[in-house]
Each structure stands twice: as C-alpha cells, then as structure tokens.
Amino acid sequence: MKCSEFLQELTNYLDGVIDDRTKSELEDHLAWCHNCYVVCDTTKKTIEIYRDSQLYELPEDLRTRLRSAIVSKCQQHKKTGPQSV
C-alpha cells in the first residue's frame, strides 16, 4: 500500500467503517511507515481532544482586551482595505 492510498482511507479507518482486509492492509502500512503512523496518531488524538472538549469561560479582562483588539482591527481594515501579505 502506498501512502496516498493510506491517506485516502484514513477517515474510514478512524471511523471503523472499512472491511477487515483493508483494515489489515492499513495496519500493516502503519507498522513500517513512520510518517503515516504520525499522521494517523495525530489525527486520532485531535479527534479525541475535540470530542471531549469543554467550553471555558474567559476572564473578563481578557474578554474585554480581545473584543477591543478585534474592533480595532476591523476599523483599521475598513479604513485601509484588505492588506496583501
């Protein structure tokens, strides 16, 4: 299996919606391909973090500073137009 084939099946693998043969091929690929292992592991951990995430209340002073910075940036953007990088 090539890395590109692995990446095409990654979502199905993580969702557990692939046949046993394909799953076995993917796991064989993961056993020797460090790059795909890292991609798979990182994606899996990211999904777990977002799945278990909780909303946290921002401290009022941080909320005020953030709101002020956003308003200032929006006003600057209106005056100068989009900036090209």
Secondary structure, DSSP 8 states (H G I E B T S, - for coil): --HHHHHHHHHHHHHT-S-HHHHHHHHHHHHH-HHHHHHHHHHHHHHHHHHT-------HHHHHHHHHHHHHHHHHHHHH-----
